[in-house]
Amino acid sequence: RLPPRLEGRWVSTGCEVRPGPEFLTRSYLFYSNRLFKAYQFYYWDPSCRDPSYSLVIKGKLRLRQASWITRGATEADYHLHKVGIVFHSQKAMREVAAWINQTSGEGCSGFLPPGR
């Protein structure tokens, strides 16, 4: 079976809540050549009104087989070409830098400088 055509824009319909907790909205743009651009907007609050930081992600998508977990879905691999972070406050920059430096292991320890 051929993988589905994935092209166009997808925007989340509301504030998503993830474990952590994390609160975010998303906007993805998929191109016919399998490249994509994603924007993920993170917030301090469950109403997604107080912005914390945003991710800008560019990459390429490789569709795989049909998902055995979600009916009608297709598994995919994402190859990231570029990831950028936009901080909306000094507090967000300090917290994200501390989180990355703490959880990234030996390879990235100190990768992000402490907030100024």
VMD Tcl script that draws the C-alpha trace (Angstrom):
set ca {
  {0.00 0.00 0.00}
  {1.30 3.46 -0.88}
  {1.79 5.97 1.94}
  {-0.81 8.74 2.03}
  {-0.16 12.13 0.45}
  {0.61 14.55 3.20}
  {0.52 18.14 2.03}
  {-0.87 21.37 3.42}
  {-1.36 23.05 6.79}
  {-2.50 21.50 10.05}
  {-3.31 23.69 13.06}
  {-4.30 22.44 16.50}
  {-7.86 23.31 17.40}
  {-7.16 24.38 20.97}
  {-4.78 24.40 23.88}
  {-3.23 20.95 24.30}
  {-2.29 19.67 27.74}
  {0.61 17.22 28.03}
  {2.13 15.52 31.06}
  {4.54 17.73 32.92}
  {2.31 19.71 32.64}
  {2.95 21.36 29.28}
  {0.46 23.62 27.53}
  {0.83 24.22 23.79}
  {-0.68 24.99 20.42}
  {0.80 23.77 17.12}
  {0.89 24.69 13.45}
  {2.48 22.37 10.86}
  {3.05 22.96 7.16}
  {3.75 19.88 5.03}
  {5.16 20.23 1.50}
  {4.73 17.78 -1.40}
  {8.46 16.90 -1.32}
  {8.08 15.62 2.30}
  {9.71 18.68 3.85}
  {7.86 20.30 6.73}
  {7.91 23.36 8.95}
  {6.42 23.18 12.42}
  {5.67 25.85 14.98}
  {5.02 24.77 18.55}
  {3.94 27.49 20.96}
  {4.33 26.73 24.69}
  {2.47 28.56 27.45}
  {2.62 28.92 31.22}
  {-1.13 28.44 31.67}
  {-3.75 25.81 30.69}
  {-5.69 28.43 28.70}
  {-2.68 29.06 26.40}
  {-2.85 32.82 26.97}
  {0.53 33.49 28.68}
  {3.36 32.57 26.24}
  {6.55 30.95 27.54}
  {8.60 29.92 24.48}
  {8.15 28.76 20.90}
  {9.90 26.18 18.74}
  {10.46 26.61 15.00}
  {11.28 23.23 13.46}
  {12.27 22.39 9.88}
  {12.89 18.91 8.58}
  {11.91 16.01 6.37}
  {9.26 13.39 6.98}
  {9.51 9.73 5.98}
  {6.20 7.89 6.11}
  {6.36 4.25 7.16}
  {3.71 1.58 7.64}
  {0.18 1.86 8.93}
  {0.00 2.35 12.68}
  {-1.09 -0.66 14.70}
  {-1.92 1.68 17.61}
  {-4.14 4.28 15.93}
  {-6.60 3.19 13.22}
  {-6.18 5.20 10.02}
  {-2.81 6.65 11.08}
  {0.62 6.11 9.52}
  {3.89 5.81 11.43}
  {6.57 8.30 10.42}
  {10.22 9.17 11.00}
  {11.20 12.83 11.33}
  {14.67 14.02 10.29}
  {15.19 17.45 11.82}
  {17.28 19.93 9.83}
  {16.90 22.90 12.14}
  {15.29 23.67 15.50}
  {15.08 27.19 16.86}
  {13.83 28.41 20.22}
  {12.22 31.80 20.75}
  {11.96 32.78 24.41}
  {9.15 35.11 25.41}
  {10.72 36.05 28.76}
  {13.96 35.84 30.72}
  {12.24 33.38 33.07}
  {11.42 31.05 30.16}
  {15.02 31.22 28.91}
  {16.43 30.33 32.34}
  {13.99 27.46 32.88}
  {14.45 25.90 29.42}
  {18.26 26.25 29.61}
  {18.30 24.57 33.04}
  {15.99 21.80 31.81}
  {18.10 21.07 28.69}
  {21.39 21.15 30.59}
  {19.96 18.87 33.30}
  {18.31 16.25 31.07}
  {20.59 16.09 28.03}
  {23.30 13.92 29.60}
  {27.04 14.27 29.18}
  {26.95 15.13 25.47}
  {25.18 18.47 25.88}
  {26.02 19.47 29.44}
  {26.49 23.22 29.46}
  {25.29 23.49 25.85}
  {23.03 26.39 26.73}
  {24.65 29.13 28.81}
  {22.94 30.15 32.04}
  {20.42 32.97 31.63}
  {21.74 36.51 31.92}
}
mol new
graphics top color blue
foreach p $ca { graphics top sphere $p radius 0.5 }
foreach p [lrange $ca 0 end-1] q [lrange $ca 1 end] { graphics top cylinder $p $q radius 0.2 }
display resetview
